[in-house]
């Protein structure tokens, strides 16, 4: 692993992922594809900085990481799906095998910017593929004051609603303005928790991808069979 951009890491304690023990028999062992979403447009966005720290760790674990910039994304129903930012977000969601959602807590909840990104992702299939179903998810929040878990709890509800496999671990960074310096997170137990979350996300992504039976649903099989029947009877 290349840890040159991770000065806070204890190299002796960050172990490579044992990929062989996790993947399915048909896995081609390509790099896990992870999409980062963050929930603030501020020039100094701590949710973005936290996501960037997570992205560096994921990259060290061998993941391919992409980050969506929500600048210019219209409000849900404020444009149609052909809007360039909506199309970009949906294409990234389709590309990904796992996601990280990192939001500030504002007025005791996730930001509207965070929710808007998720609201633009449909549950219905695009080209026969559901953008989020069966994919892994890690949730994080940053707080301006004391530590809270309101936002990560809400993100978990959304992850379940989007039919994602939300990992057990999570990160909540209190007084985030104290935890970053010159765009990087300072060494602390809070930083170590973000490492824990990313490590767990990589493991769960390897473990669940290529196993569609984990989220294969009876109700959807019935629905698909009905559609096939309707099409055949029209021939």
N, C-alpha and C positions, 0 to 999 in steps of 0.2 A: 504494500500500500504506500502511496505517495502522501506523506504527512507534512510536506514542506510548507503548506498553507494552513496548517493547524497547530499553531504554537502552544495551545493550551492542552494538547493531548499528551497523555502519558503513553508513549509508544509501546511500552512493555505490557500495558493492560488493554490496549485496543487490539483485539484478536481478529484475524480474517474470518469472514463468514464461511462456515463449512457447507458449501453449496451442495455437494454431493449428497449430504444427509437430508436435504430439504426438497430437492426438485423432483418432479414427476419423471417417469421413465422416458417420456417423449420430449422432454425439455431440450431445446437446442443450446441452452446455456448462454443466450445473449444477455447483455447487460440489462438489468431491470430499468424500466422506463418510468421515471417519476416526475410528476407535474407539481410545481409549487404555486400556490395561490396565497396572496396576502391582502389585507383589508384596509389599507390606508394610502392616500395619495400625497401625504405630507412629504416635503423634501427630506426631512429626517424621519423616516418611517420605521419605528422599532419593530413592527410586525414584518416589514420587508427585511430588515437587518437580521431578525431571528430566522426568517426563512432562508436567507443567504448563508447563515451559519449552518443550518441544516443541510443546505445544498452542498456545501463544501465537504461535510461529513459523508453524505451519500456518495459523492464523487470519489472520495477516498475508498469507499467500500466497492467501487467499481460500477456504480449506477450511471446511467445517462440521465441527466437532469435538465429540465427546461422550466423556465419561470414565466408566468403570464403577467404582463403589466396591465392593470385594469384602467389605466388612463385612457379616457375616450370611450369606455364601454357605456352604451346607453342604458337607461333604466329598463327593467323588464317591461315589455309591451310598448316601450317608447320607440322601437324600431322593429324591423323584421329580421329574420335569421340570416338574411343576406348581408347585413351590416358587417363591414370588415372586421371589427373587433369581436363581434359575436361569432363570426365564422372562424376566426383565429382561436378563440377559446374552445369552441366545439371540436376543432381539428386536434388541438392539444389533448383534450379529454379523450378523444378516440385513440390517439397515439399512446396514451399513458397506460401503465399497468398498476400504478399506485399514485396517490396524491398526498400532499401535505397542505393543510389549511391552517394559516397563521393569521389571526385577527387581533386587533386591539379590543379591549373592553371599553365600550362607550355607553354611558347611562345604564350600566349593568347588563349589557348585551353585546353581541357582535355588531360590527358596523354595517350600515346599509351597503357599503361597497363590497364587503365580503358576501353578504346575502345575495346581492345582485348577480355576482358571478355564479353562484350555485343555482340561482333561479333561471339562469340562461341555459343550464344543462338539462336537457329533457330526459324523462324516464323512458319515453318511447324510443324504439330503435331508430338509428340513422343508418341507412344502407343495410338493415338487418342486424345491426349491432347496437346494444344499449351502451351509451357512453360511460356509465359508472358501475353498472351491476357487476358484482363479483370482484371488483378491484379493491385494493387495500387503501386504507386512509389513516393518516396520523393527524392529530389535532393539537394546535398550540395557541396560546394567547399571551399578550403582553398587557400589563396593567400600569396605569400612571401612578397609582397609589398602592395600597396594601394588596396582598395576594387574594385573588378570587378565582372561582372555577365556573362562574356563570357561563362564560363564552364557550369554554371547551365542552361543557355539558350540552349547550345548544348545538354546537357543531356535531356532537355525537348523535343527537336526535336527527339532524339533517343527514348525516352519513348513513344512519339506519334507513331513513326514508328513501335515500338514493340507492339503497340496496348494496351498500359497500361493506367491506370487511374492515371495521374500525378496530385498530389494535388496542390492547389494554392500556398501554402506557400513554402519557400525555405530558405536556409542558405548560406551566403557567409562570410567567416571569413578573414578579412584583416590582414596582418602582423601576421600570425598564430603563428610564433615563440615567439611572445609576450604574447599569450593568454593561453599557457600551461606551467605548472610547475610540474616537477616530474611525467609526464605522465598524468596529469589531467588538465582539463580546469578550468581556474580561473573564479570566479563569474564576470559577466558582462552582458550588454545587448545582446552581441553576444551569450553568453551561453543561455540566456533566449530565444533567437530566435530558437536555436536548440530544446529546450523544446517545444516551440510552434509547430515546424515542426513535432516532434514525436507525440505530442498529436493529431494533425490533421490527421496524417497518421493512427493512431489507429482508430479514428472515421470513416475515409473513408473506412478502411479495413472492419470494422464491417458492414458498410452501404452497401457495394457493393458485398461482398462475399455471395454466395448462391443465387445470382440473375443473372443467366447466360443470361437472356433476355436483360440485359443492353448492352452486346456486341455480341448478336446474329445477324449475318449478312446475308442479303438476298443473296449476292454473294456466300457465303459459303454454304447456303442451296441449291442453284442451283447446285453448284459443287458436293455436296454430293449426290444429287438426280441423277445427271448424272452418278456418279460412281456406284450407286446402279443399275441403269438401265443397264449399260454396263455389270455388273456382272450377272444380271438376264438373260439377253439375251444370255449369253454364256452357260447357263445351258441346 
